[in-house]
Amino acid sequence: MAHQPITTRDHHHDHDHHHHDGWGGSFGSAVRDVFAPHSHDAADSIDDALESSAAGIRAVKISLLTLGATAVAQIVIVAVSGSVALLADTIHNFSDALTAIPLWIAFAMGTKAATRRYTYGFGRAEDLAGLFVVAMIAVSAVVAGIESIRRLVDPVPVEHVGWVAVAGLVGFVGNEVVAVYRIRVGRRIGSAALVADGLHARTDGFTSLAVLLGAGAVALGFPLADPIIGLVITVAILAVLRTAARDVFRRLMDGVDPTYVDAAEAALAAEPGVTGVRSVKMRWLGHTLHVDAELDVDPTIGLSDAHRIAHDAEHALTHAVPRLTSALVHAYPEDVRSK
């Protein structure tokens, strides 16, 4: 019986998958992209797993600096206005910016080599960081909802309206810039956790936008608009939470885009010498993919030919599946069935 497991790691390959980011296309698709960014787990690929981890760390550093600058700008406004409400919002934004630190640690851990205990490496640290980010989005939704309801029941006068509006604008712009950047890089390197953190920054931007819109409505003589807008923003945060939780949960459950499986099966079936594809299994390890495949081959061929077929099939996989860095391909004689 020809039974040849072939294992390779860190294959460099290019794939062109073009997606329109941000606000392109119709208004409806742009709005949908805000709450549920389009993704096939990973859109575009970076050639090397270490390079993609470095890109993730760079994105975390830049976004942390940007959010830090946003918080400093808000602190200056707080000092000028003396608003306690603005101080509380600034502290909230600063603490949320620190969620980038677990991601930074996760990307750094992902570059470590596998050990005898952690034989698949440390890529799953990203998914654990993603859980933390999802929890922070949930906390933001709860806090925003409770505060909005409290202000509906017991209205609180909004003071320093002009400064409140400026702080809201600064917070929204800073968080949205970071959100777009994190989501774009997260898609590019295949990191669900980084995309989730981008969505988290977007929820903070929503909160700041609520501050801005509420201040404008109060200035126009509608004080209840502030908590009402807060409730609307809470619903928006819940929509973002659903998207982030879904993507992170899928990663934790080894979920992959079915089109990747289809592409792998088609590539394997098309290889010369392969008479059938028994199974294809995939799993994400951080922002890279691992594949296990079982193939049927002609039972009359020799061991070396079976080895060559399995090796060629593995090579075909690296060109058919984005973000694939390791594969294990088994070749079996066609008339032998696993028990």
LOKE-209676 format. One record per residue (C-alpha): x, z, y; residue in one letter. Coordinates in steps of 0.1 Angstrom, whole numbers, plus 5000, padded with zeros to 4 digits. Each point is the difference from the previous one (the first is absolute). Layout:
# residues N
XZYa
...
***
This chain:
# residues 339
500050005000m
501349915034a
499550305023h
502149975032q
499550245028p
501749875031i
500450235030t
501249905034t
500050175034r
500349925036d
499449634999h
500249835033h
497349755007h
498049855028d
496349955002h
498049865029d
496750165006h
498749955035h
497450235014h
498750035035h
500650345015d
498250195026g
497549835023w
500249644989g
497049814989g
496450085008s
499050325017f
498250124969g
503149964978s
502150175027a
497750304999v
500050014962r
503849995001d
500150315021v
498150214975f
501149834968a
503249805005p
500149704976h
502550064972s
500849884965h
502150324994d
503049825016a
499749695020a
503549875007d
503150114981s
503450125010i
502849884978d
501450334989d
498550344992a
502650195019l
499549775030e
496350064999s
500550384999s
502449975030a
497349805018a
497550284993g
502450275013i
500649795031r
496349965006a
499550384996v
502850075025k
498849755026i
496450124998s
501150365001l
501949945032l
497149805015t
497550284992l
502550255013g
500249815033a
496249995002t
499850374995a
502650075027v
498049785024a
496950194992q
501950335006i
501049885034v
496349925008i
499050354987v
502650165023a
498649815030v
496350054992s
500150354985g
497449904975s
499850234969v
497949734982a
502749745005l
502750254988l
498050054968a
499749624994d
503749965007t
501050264975i
497749834975h
501649665005n
503550154998f
499250184967s
498549684986d
503149815009a
502050234977l
498249854970t
502649735002a
502650254987i
498650024964p
500049624999l
503650005012w
501050244972i
498049794975a
501749675009f
503450174998a
499250154966m
498849654988g
503649875004t
501450254975k
500949874966a
497950094969a
501150304980t
499550114964r
497150225012r
498549755025y
500649684980t
497949795023y
501850125031g
498450185030f
497749725015g
496950214994r
501150245028a
498449745023e
496650054984d
500350375003l
500849965037a
496949775002g
497850284987l
501350225028f
499249735026v
496549964986v
499550375002a
501050005037m
497549715007i
497350214983a
500950305022v
499949785031s
496449894991a
498950364993v
501550135033v
498549715021a
496650044984g
499850385004i
501349995036e
497549725009s
497050204985i
501250325018r
500049825033r
496649854994l
498650354993v
502050185027d
501149745026p
503450075016v
500749875035p
502849745001v
502450065028e
502849795014h
498249694989v
502549765014g
503050164982w
497950034968v
499449625002a
503749935005v
501050224971a
497449834978g
501449665009l
503650114993v
499050154967g
498049694989f
502749755009v
502850204984g
498150064967n
498749654997e
503449845005v
501450234972v
496949924978a
500549635003v
503750034993y
499750234970r
497249804984i
502049675004r
503250144985v
498050194973g
498449674989r
503349825001r
501850244978i
497050094978g
499850365010s
496450144998a
501250335015a
501549845031l
496849805005v
498050324997a
502250175026d
499349705023g
496350064995l
500650365008h
501649915033a
497049785006r
497750294996t
502050205026d
499649705023g
496350004994f
499950375010t
501949925032s
497749715007l
497150244997a
501650215027v
500449705022l
496449874996l
498650355003g
501850065032a
498749685014g
496450084990a
500350355015v
501349855032a
496949785001l
497750304996g
499450014962f
501650334988p
498549974965l
501749674994a
503250194992d
498850174968p
497849694990i
503149785002i
501850264980g
497549974972l
500349625000v
503850034998i
499550254971t
498149734981v
502849755007a
502650254987i
498050044968l
500049624995a
503850005004v
500250304976l
498149804974r
502549715001t
503150225000a
498750234971a
499049694979r
503449845003d
502050324993v
497750094971f
500549664984r
503750045002r
499950344984l
497849854972m
502449714994d
497549765015g
501249655009v
498449695015d
498549814970p
501349685015t
503550124992y
499150044964v
498449655000d
503249865015a
502250174974a
497849894971e
500049645013a
503850005005a
500750144965l
497549774983a
501749705016a
503450084987e
501349774972p
500050174967g
497350255009v
496949954978t
497950285014g
500050305024v
499050324982r
500050245030s
501350045035v
500250355016k
501250085035m
500650315020r
501250085035w
503050225004l
499950075037g
500149655016h
501449814970t
498349874968l
500950054964h
498649774973v
499650044962d
499049694981a
499549904963e
500349644990l
499349794968d
502749754990v
500449754972d
500850214968p
502449734987t
502550035028i
503150214998g
500950335017l
502149845027s
497349765009d
497450285002a
502550185023h
500449705022r
496249955003i
499550365009a
502849995026h
498649685015d
496550155001a
501450315018e
501749775025h
496749815006a
498350335008l
502450085028t
499049685018h
496250044993a
499450365009v
500950145035p
502050335002r
501049994963l
503350174995t
499950084962s
498449854969a
500050074963l
499049704979v
499450014962h
499949694979a
498150024967y
499549734972p
496549865005e
498850104965d
501050375004v
497450225017r
500750355013s
498450284980k
***
